[in-house]
Amino acid sequence: MELRPPDPPLSDRIVSLRPWTLDDVPAIAAACDDVEIARWIHALPSPYRVSDAREYVVSTESAWKDGLGVFFAVVDCASGDVAGSIALQVLDRELANVEVGYWTAAPARGRGLTTRALRLLSDWALREAGAQRVQLRADVLNTASLRVAEKAGYTREGTLRASGFNARQGRRVDYAVFSLVAGDAT
């Protein structure tokens, strides 16, 4: 399984998903320097700098070329602003399993935009990109992310107990595991 850009681009007229560009670096840097994003995505540098955002965009471009992942800006169609990020990465090419991850910029929170983006990307992955399973992991304490998964129609499968470590919070992390599989209604 290889992931290639969707054609036409994904949109429901409320949100659009498009590849990141270097023009997005300031928006990425501003969003990812938010303490709430840093709290849950512990792999992000904190403070998050413009140089970190630039490196991120370049890395997403190579993942696209390799077919190992697709990384999108979530754009609010009404304003044209970057509302967040969503990505799929291949976990197992042979089994066509992918994992989705996302973050939401502070001004876009609580508006349902990330849920819409997750539905769009999941539908595309399962119906057009050849994925058989889309997996999502979220810290069990991240109630906003758990709600996004549930509202997008994902099935909660269980908990990966003490499967990560969040150095910022000084604790082991339990991850809730959700999935959509080919044949699930979304």
Buried (B, 14 or more C-beta within 10 A) or exposed (E): BEBEBBEEEBBEEBBBBBBBEEEBBEBBBBBBBBEBBBBBBBEBEBEBEEEBBBEBBEEBBEBBEEEBBBBBBBBBBEEEBBBBBBBBBBBEEEEBBBBBBBBBBEBBBEBEBBBBBBBBBBBBBBEEBBBBBBBBBBBBBBEEBBEBBBBBBBEBEEEBEEEBEBEEEEEEBBBBBBBBEEEBEB
